[in-house]
Amino acid sequence: MDPLDNLGKTAEDVTEFLVALTISEADLPHIVICRSADTDVLTFSGPYSNGLLAVLAADREQRLEGAPAGDPSMTFTVAPLYPALDIRA
């Protein structure tokens, strides 16, 4: 059997997994990561109580920086913030 025969099903499974993961992460706290391409400096803000609020904050930060949408010199990324790991072992 050719592995490409199941390509559609495999792609659909991957898509379903990614959608489910995104939905499950939406209510987690999120942070905004800002990166300046000129200096390669990263800054972090948050946590915001959910993904939507973090996206709104990233949009506001972008406008405050005066960076036009799609400007590669300043990027804003939103990421879920998972609970801390217990490292006392």
N, CA, C and O atoms as a GROMACS GRO file, in nm:
protein
  356
    1MET      N    1   0.084  -0.119   0.000
    1MET     CA    2   0.000   0.000   0.000
    1MET      C    3   0.089   0.125   0.000
    1MET      O    4   0.187   0.132   0.074
    2ASP      N    5   0.054   0.220  -0.081
    2ASP     CA    6   0.127   0.344  -0.092
    2ASP      C    7   0.093   0.434   0.028
    2ASP      O    8  -0.025   0.459   0.053
    3PRO      N    9   0.194   0.484   0.102
    3PRO     CA   10   0.167   0.573   0.216
    3PRO      C   11   0.089   0.698   0.177
    3PRO      O   12   0.021   0.757   0.262
    4LEU      N   13   0.098   0.739   0.052
    4LEU     CA   14   0.026   0.858   0.008
    4LEU      C   15  -0.125   0.834  -0.004
    4LEU      O   16  -0.202   0.930  -0.015
    5ASP      N   17  -0.167   0.706  -0.003
    5ASP     CA   18  -0.310   0.676  -0.010
    5ASP      C   19  -0.386   0.733   0.109
    5ASP      O   20  -0.502   0.771   0.097
    6ASN      N   21  -0.321   0.741   0.224
    6ASN     CA   22  -0.386   0.792   0.345
    6ASN      C   23  -0.351   0.937   0.374
    6ASN      O   24  -0.376   0.986   0.484
    7LEU      N   25  -0.293   1.004   0.277
    7LEU     CA   26  -0.250   1.142   0.300
    7LEU      C   27  -0.366   1.232   0.342
    7LEU      O   28  -0.351   1.310   0.436
    8GLY      N   29  -0.480   1.222   0.275
    8GLY     CA   30  -0.594   1.306   0.310
    8GLY      C   31  -0.641   1.280   0.452
    8GLY      O   32  -0.667   1.374   0.526
    9LYS      N   33  -0.652   1.154   0.490
    9LYS     CA   34  -0.696   1.120   0.625
    9LYS      C   35  -0.593   1.167   0.727
    9LYS      O   36  -0.630   1.221   0.831
   10THR      N   37  -0.467   1.147   0.699
   10THR     CA   38  -0.361   1.190   0.790
   10THR      C   39  -0.362   1.341   0.806
   10THR      O   40  -0.352   1.392   0.918
   11ALA      N   41  -0.374   1.413   0.697
   11ALA     CA   42  -0.379   1.559   0.704
   11ALA      C   43  -0.502   1.605   0.781
   11ALA      O   44  -0.496   1.700   0.859
   12GLU      N   45  -0.614   1.536   0.760
   12GLU     CA   46  -0.737   1.570   0.834
   12GLU      C   47  -0.718   1.544   0.984
   12GLU      O   48  -0.762   1.624   1.067
   13ASP      N   49  -0.654   1.433   1.017
   13ASP     CA   50  -0.628   1.401   1.158
   13ASP      C   51  -0.539   1.507   1.223
   13ASP      O   52  -0.563   1.550   1.335
   14VAL      N   53  -0.435   1.547   1.151
   14VAL     CA   54  -0.344   1.650   1.204
   14VAL      C   55  -0.419   1.781   1.222
   14VAL      O   56  -0.402   1.849   1.323
   15THR      N   57  -0.501   1.817   1.126
   15THR     CA   58  -0.578   1.940   1.135
   15THR      C   59  -0.672   1.936   1.254
   15THR      O   60  -0.681   2.033   1.330
   16GLU      N   61  -0.742   1.824   1.272
   16GLU     CA   62  -0.834   1.811   1.386
   16GLU      C   63  -0.758   1.822   1.518
   16GLU      O   64  -0.806   1.884   1.613
   17PHE      N   65  -0.640   1.761   1.524
   17PHE     CA   66  -0.559   1.770   1.646
   17PHE      C   67  -0.518   1.914   1.675
   17PHE      O   68  -0.529   1.960   1.789
   18LEU      N   69  -0.472   1.985   1.573
   18LEU     CA   70  -0.428   2.123   1.592
   18LEU      C   71  -0.543   2.215   1.632
   18LEU      O   72  -0.525   2.304   1.715
   19VAL      N   73  -0.660   2.193   1.575
   19VAL     CA   74  -0.777   2.273   1.612
   19VAL      C   75  -0.815   2.244   1.757
   19VAL      O   76  -0.841   2.337   1.833
   20ALA      N   77  -0.818   2.116   1.796
   20ALA     CA   78  -0.852   2.080   1.933
   20ALA      C   79  -0.751   2.137   2.032
   20ALA      O   80  -0.789   2.184   2.139
   21LEU      N   81  -0.624   2.134   1.996
   21LEU     CA   82  -0.520   2.189   2.083
   21LEU      C   83  -0.538   2.340   2.100
   21LEU      O   84  -0.528   2.392   2.211
   22THR      N   85  -0.563   2.409   1.990
   22THR     CA   86  -0.583   2.554   1.995
   22THR      C   87  -0.703   2.589   2.082
   22THR      O   88  -0.697   2.683   2.161
   23ILE      N   89  -0.812   2.516   2.066
   23ILE     CA   90  -0.932   2.542   2.146
   23ILE      C   91  -0.904   2.516   2.294
   23ILE      O   92  -0.947   2.593   2.380
   24SER      N   93  -0.832   2.408   2.324
   24SER     CA   94  -0.804   2.375   2.464
   24SER      C   95  -0.711   2.478   2.527
   24SER      O   96  -0.716   2.498   2.649
   25GLU      N   97  -0.627   2.542   2.448
   25GLU     CA   98  -0.534   2.642   2.501
   25GLU      C   99  -0.597   2.782   2.513
   25GLU      O  100  -0.542   2.868   2.582
   26ALA      N  101  -0.708   2.804   2.447
   26ALA     CA  102  -0.766   2.939   2.439
   26ALA      C  103  -0.795   2.999   2.575
   26ALA      O  104  -0.780   3.120   2.594
   27ASP      N  105  -0.837   2.918   2.670
   27ASP     CA  106  -0.873   2.970   2.802
   27ASP      C  107  -0.757   2.973   2.900
   27ASP      O  108  -0.773   3.018   3.013
   28LEU      N  109  -0.641   2.924   2.859
   28LEU     CA  110  -0.523   2.934   2.945
   28LEU      C  111  -0.475   3.079   2.949
   28LEU      O  112  -0.505   3.156   2.858
   29PRO      N  113  -0.402   3.118   3.053
   29PRO     CA  114  -0.338   3.249   3.049
   29PRO      C  115  -0.241   3.254   2.930
   29PRO      O  116  -0.185   3.151   2.891
   30HIS      N  117  -0.223   3.372   2.875
   30HIS     CA  118  -0.133   3.391   2.761
   30HIS      C  119  -0.039   3.507   2.788
   30HIS      O  120  -0.067   3.595   2.870
   31ILE      N  121   0.072   3.506   2.717
   31ILE     CA  122   0.166   3.617   2.720
   31ILE      C  123   0.185   3.670   2.579
   31ILE      O  124   0.156   3.602   2.480
   32VAL      N  125   0.234   3.793   2.572
   32VAL     CA  126   0.269   3.854   2.443
   32VAL      C  127   0.421   3.864   2.439
   32VAL      O  128   0.483   3.913   2.533
   33ILE      N  129   0.479   3.816   2.331
   33ILE     CA  130   0.623   3.821   2.312
   33ILE      C  131   0.650   3.920   2.199
   33ILE      O  132   0.599   3.905   2.088
   34CYS      N  133   0.731   4.020   2.228
   34CYS     CA  134   0.766   4.121   2.129
   34CYS      C  135   0.914   4.105   2.096
   34CYS      O  136   0.998   4.097   2.186
   35ARG      N  137   0.946   4.100   1.967
   35ARG     CA  138   1.085   4.086   1.924
   35ARG      C  139   1.121   4.197   1.828
   35ARG      O  140   1.052   4.221   1.729
   36SER      N  141   1.230   4.265   1.861
   36SER     CA  142   1.285   4.366   1.771
   36SER      C  143   1.390   4.300   1.682
   36SER      O  144   1.489   4.247   1.732
   37ALA      N  145   1.368   4.304   1.552
   37ALA     CA  146   1.464   4.246   1.459
   37ALA      C  147   1.594   4.326   1.457
   37ALA      O  148   1.701   4.271   1.430
   38ASP      N  149   1.585   4.456   1.487
   38ASP     CA  150   1.705   4.540   1.486
   38ASP      C  151   1.802   4.504   1.598
   38ASP      O  152   1.923   4.501   1.578
   39THR      N  153   1.748   4.477   1.716
   39THR     CA  154   1.833   4.450   1.833
   39THR      C  155   1.828   4.305   1.879
   39THR      O  156   1.908   4.263   1.962
   40ASP      N  157   1.734   4.228   1.825
   40ASP     CA  158   1.710   4.089   1.863
   40ASP      C  159   1.672   4.077   2.012
   40ASP      O  160   1.691   3.972   2.073
   41VAL      N  161   1.618   4.184   2.068
   41VAL     CA  162   1.574   4.184   2.207
   41VAL      C  163   1.430   4.134   2.214
   41VAL      O  164   1.345   4.173   2.134
   42LEU      N  165   1.404   4.046   2.311
   42LEU     CA  166   1.270   3.997   2.337
   42LEU      C  167   1.215   4.063   2.462
   42LEU      O  168   1.287   4.078   2.561
   43THR      N  169   1.089   4.101   2.459
   43THR     CA  170   1.020   4.146   2.579
   43THR      C  171   0.892   4.066   2.591
   43THR      O  172   0.836   4.020   2.492
   44PHE      N  173   0.846   4.051   2.714
   44PHE     CA  174   0.728   3.972   2.743
   44PHE      C  175   0.631   4.056   2.824
   44PHE      O  176   0.672   4.131   2.912
   45SER      N  177   0.502   4.045   2.795
   45SER     CA  178   0.402   4.111   2.877
   45SER      C  179   0.291   4.012   2.909
   45SER      O  180   0.265   3.918   2.833
   46GLY      N  181   0.228   4.035   3.020
   46GLY     CA  182   0.122   3.946   3.064
   46GLY      C  183   0.154   3.893   3.201
   46GLY      O  184   0.242   3.947   3.268
   47PRO      N  185   0.088   3.794   3.245
   47PRO     CA  186  -0.006   3.713   3.168
   47PRO      C  187  -0.143   3.781   3.154
   47PRO      O  188  -0.187   3.856   3.241
   48TYR      N  189  -0.206   3.752   3.043
   48TYR     CA  190  -0.344   3.791   3.017
   48TYR      C  191  -0.431   3.670   3.046
   48TYR      O  192  -0.385   3.556   3.032
   49SER      N  193  -0.553   3.690   3.086
   49SER     CA  194  -0.634   3.579   3.136
   49SER      C  195  -0.675   3.478   3.029
   49SER      O  196  -0.712   3.366   3.062
   50ASN      N  197  -0.668   3.516   2.900
   50ASN     CA  198  -0.698   3.420   2.794
   50ASN      C  199  -0.633   3.466   2.664
   50ASN      O  200  -0.575   3.574   2.657
   51GLY      N  201  -0.644   3.382   2.563
   51GLY     CA  202  -0.579   3.411   2.436
   51GLY      C  203  -0.633   3.534   2.365
   51GLY      O  204  -0.556   3.608   2.304
   52LEU      N  205  -0.764   3.555   2.372
   52LEU     CA  206  -0.822   3.670   2.304
   52LEU      C  207  -0.770   3.802   2.362
   52LEU      O  208  -0.736   3.893   2.287
   53LEU      N  209  -0.763   3.811   2.494
   53LEU     CA  210  -0.712   3.933   2.556
   53LEU      C  211  -0.565   3.955   2.520
   53LEU      O  212  -0.522   4.069   2.503
   54ALA      N  213  -0.489   3.848   2.507
   54ALA     CA  214  -0.349   3.861   2.468
   54ALA      C  215  -0.337   3.910   2.323
   54ALA      O  216  -0.250   3.992   2.292
   55VAL      N  217  -0.423   3.860   2.236
   55VAL     CA  218  -0.422   3.907   2.096
   55VAL      C  219  -0.456   4.056   2.090
   55VAL      O  220  -0.394   4.131   2.014
   56LEU      N  221  -0.554   4.098   2.169
   56LEU     CA  222  -0.590   4.240   2.172
   56LEU      C  223  -0.475   4.324   2.226
   56LEU      O  224  -0.448   4.433   2.176
   57ALA      N  225  -0.407   4.273   2.328
   57ALA     CA  226  -0.292   4.345   2.384
   57ALA      C  227  -0.178   4.354   2.282
   57ALA      O  228  -0.114   4.458   2.269
   58ALA      N  229  -0.153   4.245   2.209
   58ALA     CA  230  -0.048   4.246   2.106
   58ALA      C  231  -0.081   4.349   1.998
   58ALA      O  232   0.008   4.420   1.951
   59ASP      N  233  -0.206   4.356   1.959
   59ASP     CA  234  -0.248   4.453   1.859
   59ASP      C  235  -0.226   4.595   1.911
   59ASP      O  236  -0.177   4.681   1.838
   60ARG      N  237  -0.263   4.618   2.036
   60ARG     CA  238  -0.243   4.752   2.094
   60ARG      C  239  -0.095   4.786   2.104
   60ARG      O  240  -0.055   4.898   2.073
   61GLU      N  241  -0.012   4.689   2.146
   61GLU     CA  242   0.132   4.714   2.156
   61GLU      C  243   0.190   4.748   2.019
   61GLU      O  244   0.274   4.836   2.007
   62GLN      N  245   0.144   4.676   1.918
   62GLN     CA  246   0.193   4.703   1.782
   62GLN      C  247   0.158   4.845   1.740
   62GLN      O  248   0.241   4.914   1.681
   63ARG      N  249   0.036   4.888   1.770
   63ARG     CA  250  -0.004   5.024   1.733
   63ARG      C  251   0.073   5.128   1.814
   63ARG      O  252   0.111   5.232   1.760
   64LEU      N  253   0.098   5.101   1.943
   64LEU     CA  254   0.174   5.195   2.025
   64LEU      C  255   0.318   5.208   1.977
   64LEU      O  256   0.377   5.316   1.985
   65GLU      N  257   0.374   5.099   1.928
   65GLU     CA  258   0.511   5.101   1.875
   65GLU      C  259   0.518   5.171   1.740
   65GLU      O  260   0.626   5.205   1.693
   66GLY      N  261   0.403   5.192   1.679
   66GLY     CA  262   0.400   5.255   1.548
   66GLY      C  263   0.444   5.162   1.437
   66GLY      O  264   0.476   5.207   1.327
   67ALA      N  265   0.445   5.033   1.465
   67ALA     CA  266   0.487   4.935   1.364
   67ALA      C  267   0.367   4.896   1.279
   67ALA      O  268   0.267   4.848   1.331
   68PRO      N  269   0.375   4.918   1.148
   68PRO     CA  270   0.263   4.877   1.062
   68PRO      C  271   0.249   4.726   1.062
   68PRO      O  272   0.348   4.653   1.078
   69ALA      N  273   0.128   4.678   1.043
   69ALA     CA  274   0.103   4.533   1.037
   69ALA      C  275   0.193   4.471   0.931
   69ALA      O  276   0.204   4.522   0.819
   70GLY      N  277   0.257   4.362   0.965
   70GLY     CA  278   0.345   4.293   0.872
   70GLY      C  279   0.486   4.348   0.868
   70GLY      O  280   0.569   4.297   0.792
   71ASP      N  281   0.516   4.451   0.947
   71ASP     CA  282   0.650   4.508   0.951
   71ASP      C  283   0.744   4.406   1.016
   71ASP      O  284   0.725   4.371   1.133
   72PRO      N  285   0.845   4.357   0.943
   72PRO     CA  286   0.932   4.253   0.998
   72PRO      C  287   1.030   4.303   1.105
   72PRO      O  288   1.095   4.222   1.170
   73SER      N  289   1.041   4.436   1.124
   73SER     CA  290   1.137   4.486   1.222
   73SER      C  291   1.088   4.468   1.365
   73SER      O  292   1.167   4.474   1.460
   74MET      N  293   0.956   4.446   1.382
   74MET     CA  294   0.899   4.427   1.514
   74MET      C  295   0.791   4.320   1.502
   74MET      O  296   0.694   4.337   1.427
   75THR      N  297   0.808   4.211   1.574
   75THR     CA  298   0.708   4.104   1.567
   75THR      C  299   0.645   4.084   1.704
   75THR      O  300   0.709   4.100   1.807
   76PHE      N  301   0.518   4.049   1.702
   76PHE     CA  302   0.442   4.024   1.823
   76PHE      C  303   0.382   3.884   1.812
   76PHE      O  304   0.315   3.851   1.715
   77THR      N  305   0.407   3.803   1.913
   77THR     CA  306   0.359   3.666   1.916
   77THR      C  307   0.282   3.644   2.045
   77THR      O  308   0.321   3.694   2.151
   78VAL      N  309   0.174   3.570   2.036
   78VAL     CA  310   0.094   3.535   2.153
   78VAL      C  311   0.116   3.387   2.180
   78VAL      O  312   0.112   3.304   2.089
   79ALA      N  313   0.139   3.354   2.309
   79ALA     CA  314   0.166   3.214   2.345
   79ALA      C  315   0.094   3.179   2.475
   79ALA      O  316   0.086   3.261   2.566
   80PRO      N  317   0.042   3.055   2.482
   80PRO     CA  318  -0.020   3.012   2.607
   80PRO      C  319   0.084   2.996   2.717
   80PRO      O  320   0.200   2.962   2.690
   81LEU      N  321   0.043   3.021   2.837
   81LEU     CA  322   0.131   3.009   2.952
   81LEU      C  323   0.082   2.890   3.034
   81LEU      O  324  -0.022   2.897   3.100
   82TYR      N  325   0.157   2.782   3.030
   82TYR     CA  326   0.118   2.661   3.101
   82TYR      C  327   0.158   2.671   3.248
   82TYR      O  328   0.250   2.746   3.283
   83PRO      N  329   0.091   2.596   3.334
   83PRO     CA  330   0.129   2.596   3.475
   83PRO      C  331   0.275   2.552   3.492
   83PRO      O  332   0.328   2.474   3.412
   84ALA      N  333   0.338   2.602   3.596
   84ALA     CA  334   0.477   2.567   3.622
   84ALA      C  335   0.491   2.418   3.654
   84ALA      O  336   0.400   2.356   3.710
   85LEU      N  337   0.604   2.362   3.616
   85LEU     CA  338   0.633   2.222   3.647
   85LEU      C  339   0.682   2.214   3.792
   85LEU      O  340   0.744   2.306   3.844
   86ASP      N  341   0.652   2.104   3.855
   86ASP     CA  342   0.702   2.081   3.989
   86ASP      C  343   0.845   2.028   3.976
   86ASP      O  344   0.865   1.915   3.932
   87ILE      N  345   0.944   2.108   4.014
   87ILE     CA  346   1.084   2.070   3.995
   87ILE      C  347   1.151   2.034   4.127
   87ILE      O  348   1.274   2.033   4.136
   88ARG      N  349   1.072   2.005   4.229
   88ARG     CA  350   1.127   1.974   4.361
   88ARG      C  351   1.166   1.827   4.375
   88ARG      O  352   1.174   1.777   4.488
   89ALA      N  353   1.191   1.759   4.270
   89ALA     CA  354   1.222   1.616   4.280
   89ALA      C  355   1.370   1.589   4.281
   89ALA      O  356   1.412   1.474   4.290
   0.00000   0.00000   0.00000
